[in-house]
Amino acid sequence: MKILYVCTELFPLLKTGGLADVGAALPAALQAAGCHVRMLLPAFKAIAAGVRADGPALPLSRTGGPEVLRTLAQAPLLIPGHVITSGQPVYLLDAPELYQRVGGPYQDRAGQDWHDNAARFALLGWAAATLGYGADPHWQPDLVHAHDWHAGLAPLYLKLLANGRAPKPSVFTVHNLAYQGLFPASSCTELGLPEALFNVDGLEYHGLLSFMKAGLQFGDAITTVSPRYAREITTAEQGCGLDGVLRARGDRLSGILNGVDYELWNPATDPLLNAHFDGQRMSGKARVKRALQRMMGLEERADALLFVAVSRLSEQKGLHLLPPVLPELIERGGQLVILGSGDIAIETALREALAIHPEQAVLRIAYDEALAHRIIAAADVILVPSRFEPCGLTQLYGLRYGALPLVHAVGGLADTVTDCSLEAIDDGSASGFVFHEFSAEALRGAMRRAFALRRRASDWNAVQRHAMQQRFDWQEPAHAYRALYQQLLAPAVAPDSPVLS
């Protein structure tokens, strides 16, 4: 079974969020499950630098393609190669005018979306479709697996290019429905999309073209990254205006929980830590905590309950709930470390709140993978108070490192963390602290439960050991995806997406 895996990020080459971690782990897990997987990635500078090109460049057909294919001075190429760090087979979509830029993959250095993002990522979808129908004469996938809005046009282009053949099947995975890839209606023509599809039953979203909606409408299967999120996005509250589409295609929608690469995230072997530990030998965690306190300028107190957050600073992530509860957290003897970047207003509010307690609370504005490992390893409690969370990986890293997650009961957070209720402590299932109302007061209540549990040392230790024993590896989701691929490749599957004309 040959699978083309289409995405825009790959750890450690390029990462803005969990999409990169999934890209690094899921293809390898699928290989282990018996699939032959190749990735398609835009040739961003950071990605191209980490790939060893070892195959002949393949030209993309311009016939009937997006306008960008007809206007680029240099025709886009598909360059086969292997990721240097993992050996994963890839195709680089080489279009320097679109991808070789100073700035981020989606935004410029000023934080503004690139003006031509519609063309940049339509080309990714078009390239996926051409590979689906033989752009590489030596390797043709049986199925295309497209990830998030950036690859949202791939399932549609696969159907447009079928030319009377049975369309190549596709899976479309939603990592975060809130980011939809919205562009002016005029983009349809230049992207080679039939005008007849620009309507409420096709690609139109409040007068705009939605790449996300294209993936939802034309993917033969739709997956999300946790079972609960798959249910949540069919509701008006979390459907981001697409809940009607998702309810209509509910028979094609499922949730498959993300996993963790435990070779990268293992406190017993993590090379980024100054000391190592596991569930049976925890002394190393105390040394990591002491080192972090010293590094961050915090008071070096072993008894301080250390809360941490490693997160984008956005309204979704819920960190704006922290300033109102910070005084009580400090008064009870706690400390707080936050690592992240994002919304300037949230950053400013956090900076002002934490500055009052410089020896007990610190904010570090950065993306720093190595520091993230050290912070999570040092933590007693890891905060993930998201308003919504498709899966969340941070809480899974926290579980592995003995940092008990404190989470809002949504999406993958609810699927992976069990509250420290008396019943759960008694039956041994407790692994963290869960609050249900998205408010500072509910967060405060969960924080108080964390302090209460810490005062009961034997219970704390038991919960921490249980948390560290939890496993969310990639073997199970890889087998679930493989089963889904097999179902789609069975002859009985019939398309139910909008009619193309």
C-alpha positions in Angstrom: 0.0 0.0 0.0 1.6 3.2 -1.2 0.7 6.5 0.6 1.6 10.0 -0.3 1.7 12.1 2.9 1.2 15.9 2.1 2.0 18.5 4.7 4.0 21.7 5.2 6.1 21.1 8.4 8.5 18.5 9.6 10.4 18.4 12.9 13.3 19.1 13.3 13.5 21.0 10.0 10.5 23.3 10.3 8.0 23.6 13.2 5.4 26.1 14.1 3.2 23.6 16.0 2.2 20.0 16.5 1.8 19.4 12.8 5.6 19.1 12.5 5.8 16.5 15.3 3.1 14.4 13.6 4.9 14.7 10.3 8.1 13.4 11.9 6.5 10.4 13.6 3.4 9.2 11.7 5.0 8.4 8.4 7.6 6.3 10.1 4.9 4.5 12.2 3.0 3.9 9.0 6.1 2.3 7.4 6.4 0.0 10.4 2.7 -0.9 10.0 3.4 -2.1 6.5 2.7 1.1 4.4 5.1 2.5 1.8 5.0 6.2 2.6 6.5 9.2 0.8 6.0 12.8 1.9 5.4 15.9 -0.2 6.7 19.1 1.3 7.2 22.6 0.0 10.8 23.4 -0.4 11.0 26.0 2.3 14.6 26.9 3.1 14.7 25.0 6.3 13.2 21.9 4.8 15.3 21.9 1.7 18.5 22.3 3.8 17.6 19.0 5.6 16.9 16.9 2.6 19.4 15.0 0.5 18.2 15.1 -3.1 19.0 11.8 -4.7 16.5 11.5 -7.6 15.9 13.3 -11.0 13.9 16.4 -10.9 10.3 15.9 -12.2 8.5 18.7 -14.0 4.9 19.4 -13.1 2.4 19.5 -15.8 1.0 23.0 -16.5 -2.0 21.8 -18.5 -5.2 22.9 -16.8 -3.3 23.7 -13.6 -3.4 26.7 -11.3 -2.6 30.0 -12.9 0.6 30.1 -10.8 1.9 27.2 -13.0 1.6 29.3 -16.1 3.1 32.5 -14.7 6.2 31.3 -12.8 9.4 32.2 -14.6 10.8 28.9 -13.5 8.6 25.9 -13.8 8.0 24.1 -10.4 9.8 20.8 -10.0 9.3 17.8 -7.8 12.7 16.7 -6.4 12.9 13.2 -4.8 15.1 12.8 -1.8 15.5 11.6 1.8 15.3 13.5 5.1 18.9 13.6 6.4 18.0 12.9 10.0 15.5 10.1 9.4 15.9 8.8 5.9 12.2 9.3 5.2 11.6 9.5 1.4 10.2 12.8 0.3 9.4 14.9 -2.7 10.3 18.6 -2.4 8.0 21.0 -4.3 10.7 23.3 -5.6 9.3 26.7 -6.6 11.8 29.3 -5.3 9.6 32.3 -6.1 7.0 30.9 -3.7 8.9 29.2 -0.9 12.5 30.6 -0.7 11.6 33.7 1.3 12.9 35.4 4.4 10.2 34.9 7.0 8.0 32.1 8.2 6.2 29.5 6.1 2.9 31.3 6.2 3.7 34.9 7.3 6.4 37.5 6.7 8.7 38.8 9.4 6.1 41.4 10.3 3.6 38.6 11.1 1.4 39.3 8.0 0.1 36.5 5.9 2.0 36.2 2.6 -0.1 37.9 -0.1 0.0 34.9 -2.4 -0.7 32.1 0.1 -3.6 30.9 -2.1 -1.2 30.3 -5.0 1.6 28.9 -2.8 -0.6 26.2 -1.2 -2.8 25.5 -4.2 0.4 24.5 -5.9 1.0 22.0 -3.1 -2.4 20.5 -3.6 -1.9 20.4 -7.4 1.5 18.7 -7.0 -0.1 16.1 -4.7 -2.7 15.3 -7.4 -0.2 15.1 -10.2 1.8 12.6 -8.1 -1.4 10.7 -7.6 -1.7 10.2 -11.3 1.9 9.4 -12.2 4.1 12.5 -12.2 6.8 10.2 -11.0 7.0 7.3 -13.5 8.7 5.1 -10.9 6.3 5.5 -8.0 2.6 6.2 -7.9 0.6 6.3 -4.6 -2.5 4.3 -4.0 -3.9 7.0 -1.7 -3.1 10.6 -0.8 -3.2 11.7 2.8 -3.5 15.6 3.1 -3.0 17.5 6.3 -4.7 20.8 7.3 -5.8 23.7 5.1 -2.5 24.0 3.4 -3.1 20.7 1.6 -6.9 21.2 1.5 -7.1 21.4 -2.3 -5.4 18.1 -2.9 -8.6 16.0 -2.6 -10.4 18.3 -5.0 -7.6 18.4 -7.6 -7.5 14.6 -7.4 -11.1 14.5 -8.5 -10.6 17.2 -11.1 -7.7 15.4 -12.7 -9.4 12.0 -12.8 -10.5 12.4 -16.4 -13.0 9.6 -16.4 -10.9 7.3 -14.2 -11.9 6.3 -10.7 -10.6 9.2 -8.6 -7.5 8.5 -6.5 -8.9 8.2 -2.9 -7.8 10.7 -0.3 -7.8 11.2 3.5 -8.0 14.8 4.8 -6.8 15.3 8.4 -7.9 18.4 10.4 -5.3 19.4 12.9 -7.0 22.7 13.9 -10.3 23.7 12.3 -9.8 27.3 13.4 -7.2 27.9 10.7 -9.1 27.6 7.5 -7.1 29.1 4.6 -9.6 31.8 3.5 -9.1 33.7 0.3 -11.0 36.1 -2.1 -13.6 34.5 -4.3 -11.6 35.7 -7.3 -8.9 33.1 -6.4 -11.1 30.3 -7.8 -10.3 31.1 -11.4 -6.5 31.5 -11.0 -6.4 28.2 -9.1 -8.1 26.3 -11.8 -11.3 25.6 -9.8 -14.7 25.4 -11.5 -16.8 28.4 -10.8 -19.8 26.1 -10.3 -18.1 24.9 -7.0 -18.2 28.4 -5.5 -21.4 28.0 -3.5 -22.5 27.1 0.0 -22.5 23.4 -0.9 -19.0 23.6 -2.4 -16.1 25.8 -1.5 -17.7 29.1 -0.4 -17.4 30.3 3.2 -19.1 33.6 3.9 -18.2 35.0 0.5 -14.6 33.6 0.6 -12.9 30.6 -0.8 -12.0 28.1 2.0 -9.2 25.6 1.5 -10.3 23.8 4.7 -13.8 23.4 3.3 -12.4 22.0 0.1 -10.7 19.2 2.1 -13.8 18.5 4.1 -16.1 18.4 1.0 -13.8 16.3 -1.2 -11.8 14.1 1.1 -13.0 10.5 0.9 -12.4 10.3 4.6 -12.0 13.0 7.2 -10.0 12.5 10.3 -9.2 14.7 13.3 -6.5 14.2 15.9 -8.7 13.0 18.8 -12.0 11.2 19.1 -13.6 13.9 21.3 -12.5 16.7 18.9 -14.2 14.8 16.1 -17.5 15.1 18.0 -16.9 18.7 19.1 -16.4 20.1 15.6 -19.9 18.9 14.6 -21.3 21.4 17.0 -21.9 25.1 16.5 -19.7 26.0 19.5 -16.5 24.4 18.0 -17.4 23.9 14.4 -16.0 27.3 13.3 -18.9 27.7 10.9 -18.2 24.4 9.2 -20.2 22.2 11.6 -23.0 21.8 9.1 -20.6 20.4 6.5 -19.1 18.1 9.1 -22.5 16.8 10.2 -23.5 16.2 6.6 -20.3 14.1 6.1 -20.4 12.6 9.5 -20.2 9.1 8.1 -16.8 9.9 6.8 -15.5 11.6 10.0 -13.5 9.9 12.7 -11.0 10.9 15.4 -7.6 9.1 15.7 -5.6 10.3 18.7 -2.1 11.5 18.0 0.9 9.8 19.6 4.2 10.7 21.0 7.7 9.8 19.8 9.1 8.3 23.0 12.6 8.2 21.5 12.6 12.0 21.6 10.5 12.4 24.7 12.0 10.1 27.4 13.3 11.5 30.7 15.5 8.5 31.2 17.6 9.3 28.1 16.8 12.9 27.0 20.2 14.4 26.0 18.8 17.9 26.6 18.5 17.4 30.4 21.2 17.8 33.0 20.0 14.7 34.9 17.8 11.7 34.0 15.0 10.0 35.8 12.1 7.6 35.4 9.0 6.5 37.4 11.1 4.4 39.8 14.1 6.8 40.3 12.9 10.4 40.6 16.0 12.1 42.1 17.1 13.3 38.7 13.8 15.3 38.3 14.7 17.3 41.4 18.1 18.2 39.9 16.5 19.2 36.7 14.1 21.4 38.6 16.9 23.0 40.6 18.9 23.8 37.5 15.8 25.4 35.8 15.1 27.5 38.8 18.7 28.7 38.7 18.6 29.4 35.0 15.4 31.4 35.2 16.4 33.4 38.3 13.8 31.8 40.5 14.2 31.1 44.2 15.7 27.7 44.4 13.2 25.9 46.6 12.6 22.2 46.2 9.2 22.5 47.9 7.9 25.1 45.5 5.1 23.6 43.3 6.4 24.5 39.9 3.7 25.2 37.3 4.8 25.6 33.7 3.3 26.4 30.3 4.9 25.7 27.0 2.6 27.1 24.4 1.7 29.6 21.7 0.4 32.7 23.3 -3.1 32.8 21.7 -6.6 33.1 22.9 -7.2 29.5 22.0 -4.5 28.3 24.5 -6.2 30.0 27.4 -3.1 31.5 29.0 -5.0 34.8 29.5 -6.8 33.0 32.3 -3.5 33.0 34.3 -3.1 36.6 35.6 -6.1 36.5 37.8 -5.0 33.3 39.6 -1.3 34.1 39.8 -1.4 36.0 43.2 -3.0 32.9 44.9 -0.5 30.6 43.1 2.4 32.6 44.5 0.8 33.0 48.0 0.4 29.2 48.2 4.1 28.7 47.6 4.0 28.0 43.9 6.2 29.1 41.0 5.4 29.7 37.3 7.5 29.5 34.2 6.0 30.3 30.8 7.7 29.7 27.4 6.0 30.8 24.2 5.3 33.6 21.8 2.3 34.9 19.9 -0.4 37.4 20.6 1.1 40.7 21.8 -1.8 41.6 24.1 -1.6 38.3 25.9 2.2 38.6 26.1 1.9 42.0 27.6 -0.7 41.0 30.2 1.4 38.0 31.2 4.6 40.1 31.4 3.0 42.7 33.6 1.4 40.1 35.9 4.6 38.0 36.3 6.9 41.0 36.8 5.4 41.6 40.2 6.9 38.3 41.4 10.4 38.1 39.7 11.7 35.4 42.0 8.7 33.2 41.6 7.4 33.7 38.1 9.1 34.2 34.7 8.0 34.6 31.1 10.4 33.7 28.3 9.3 34.9 24.8 10.8 32.4 22.4 10.5 29.2 20.5 13.2 27.0 22.0 12.8 23.2 21.7 15.7 22.4 24.0 14.4 24.7 26.7 10.9 23.2 26.3 12.3 19.8 27.2 14.0 21.2 30.3 11.0 23.1 31.5 8.6 20.2 31.1 11.1 17.8 32.8 11.4 20.3 35.7 7.7 20.9 36.2 5.4 19.5 38.8 2.3 20.7 36.9 2.0 21.6 33.2 -0.7 24.0 32.3 -2.8 23.4 29.2 -6.0 25.5 29.8 -7.0 25.7 26.2 -10.4 27.0 25.1 -10.4 24.2 22.6 -7.7 21.7 21.8 -7.9 19.2 18.8 -5.4 16.8 20.4 -2.6 18.6 22.3 0.8 17.0 22.6 2.1 19.1 25.5 0.0 17.3 28.1 1.3 13.9 26.7 4.9 15.1 27.1 4.0 16.3 30.6 2.6 12.8 31.5 5.8 11.1 30.4 8.0 13.5 32.4 6.0 13.4 35.6 4.6 16.9 35.1 0.9 16.4 36.0 -1.3 18.1 33.4 -3.8 20.7 34.4 -6.2 20.9 31.5 -9.6 22.2 30.3 -11.9 19.3 29.5 -11.9 19.6 25.7 -10.7 17.6 22.7 -7.6 15.5 23.2 -7.1 16.9 26.7 -10.2 15.3 27.9 -9.3 12.1 26.0 -5.9 11.7 27.7 -6.1 13.2 31.3 -8.1 11.8 34.2 -8.8 14.2 37.0 -7.5 13.6 40.5 -10.9 13.0 42.1 -11.1 10.9 45.2 -12.5 8.0 43.1 -9.8 8.2 40.5 -7.1 8.4 43.1 -8.6 5.4 44.8 -8.8 3.3 41.7 -5.4 4.4 40.4 -6.6 6.1 37.2 -5.9 9.7 38.2 -3.2 11.5 36.1 -3.8 15.2 36.4 -6.3 18.0 37.1 -9.3 18.8 34.9 -11.6 21.8 34.9 -14.8 22.0 32.9 -15.9 25.7 32.7 -13.6 27.9 30.7 -13.0 30.6 33.3 -10.3 31.8 35.6 -12.3 30.6 38.6 -12.5 27.1 37.3 -8.8 27.1 36.6 -8.3 28.4 40.2 -10.2 25.4 41.5 -8.0 22.9 39.6 -4.9 24.7 40.8 -6.1 24.4 44.4 -6.6 20.6 43.9 -2.9 20.4 42.7 -1.7 22.1 45.9 -4.0 19.8 48.0 -2.6 16.7 46.3 1.0 17.8 46.8 0.4 18.0 50.6 -0.5 14.3 50.4 2.9 13.0 49.4 2.0 9.3 49.0 -1.0 10.1 46.8 1.0 12.6 44.7 3.7 10.1 44.2 1.2 7.4 43.1 -0.5 9.7 40.6 2.9 10.8 39.2 4.0 7.2 38.8 0.8 6.3 37.0 1.1 9.4 34.8 4.6 8.4 33.8 3.4 4.9 32.9 0.9 6.1 30.4 1.8 5.4 26.8 0.4 7.2 23.7 2.8 5.9 21.1 2.3 6.0 17.4 1.7 2.2 16.9 -2.0 2.3 17.6 -2.9 5.4 15.5 -0.7 4.0 12.6 -2.7 0.8 12.6 -6.0 2.8 12.7 -4.9 4.9 9.7 -3.8 1.7 7.9 -7.3 0.2 8.4 -8.9 3.4 7.1 -6.7 3.3 4.0 -7.6 -0.3 3.4 -11.3 0.6 3.7 -11.0 3.4 1.2 -9.1 1.2 -1.3 -11.8 -1.4 -1.2 -13.9 -1.4 -4.4 -17.2 -0.9 -2.6 -16.3 2.6 -1.5 -18.3 5.2 -3.5 -17.7 8.9 -3.5 -20.3 11.2 -1.8 -18.6 14.6 -2.3 -20.2 17.4 -4.3 -20.8 16.8 -8.0 -18.0 18.2 -10.2 -18.8 19.9 -13.4 
